[in-house]
Amino acid sequence: MNGEYDYTGYEWIDTKTCSYNYLYQLILKIIEKIGLETDSKILDAGCGGGQLIYDLYKIGYLNIYGFDASLSAIEIAKKNFVEIESKYFVHNAFEKMLPGNMPIEYDLIISMEVIEHLFNPKIYLNNIYTWLSRDGYLILTTPYHGWLKNLVIVLLNRFDKHFDPLSEHGHIKFFSTKTIKKLLNQIGFRVINFYGAGRLPFFWKSMIFLAQKGR
């Protein structure tokens, strides 16, 4: 299992999570900023119920693909987005070899609220690095944890609620901007920009990193 938690049995009930709406709008702006052509190959690495891939498809990105380790997630995606059901795959992100019907290289890979669930994110990010084409981009999102936000959580006695250890399939990694940048640099990515998403500055719900494959 390479040290990762088994998410194959996680039961999805919707095509998107509660964080999707505020993340999607900012992801769109980043895609526009890098000038990604509509014929570019895009992969959602941990696509859940498939909403992101479908929304990108609706605005003209046709070479889109998504995978998730959860069978129920892919079943929901295929059921709700029939016109692109062939674009969704069951796949474990820790396996470097992608399913045969998927391209082996991508111009953009998006990882949305995935990395915080993984015991060994380095394996996942190394695979993403391999799947990216030369000069390909990574958009990575994960919940934001800064010292000011964490201090307020403790002062308001909301530690148990926020870091809920009783939540099944919950978060097991809690990244800061510094630790994400360090991790991406270790893999070989060049971090281009950081964005806070949701809520007030320095109390953001999530953070988004735009990175590029190094040469």
Sequence and secondary structure as in RCSB ss.txt:
>XXXX:A:sequence
MNGEYDYTGYEWIDTKTCSYNYLYQLILKIIEKIGLETDSKILDAGCGGGQLIYDLYKIGYLNIYGFDASLSAIE
IAKKNFVEIESKYFVHNAFEKMLPGNMPIEYDLIISMEVIEHLFNPKIYLNNIYTWLSRDGYLILTTPYHGWLKN
LVIVLLNRFDKHFDPLSEHGHIKFFSTKTIKKLLNQIGFRVINFYGAGRLPFFWKSMIFLAQKGR
>XXXX:A:secstr
 TT    TT    SSS TTHHHHHHHHHHHHHHTT  TTS EEEET TTSHHHHHHHHTT  SEEEEES HHHHH
HHHHH GGGGGGEEE  TT SS  TTS S EEEEEEES GGG S HHHHHHHHHHHEEEEEEEEEEEE   HHHH
HHHHHTT HHHHS TT TT       HHHHHHHHHHHTEEEEEEEEESSSTTS SEEEEEEEE  
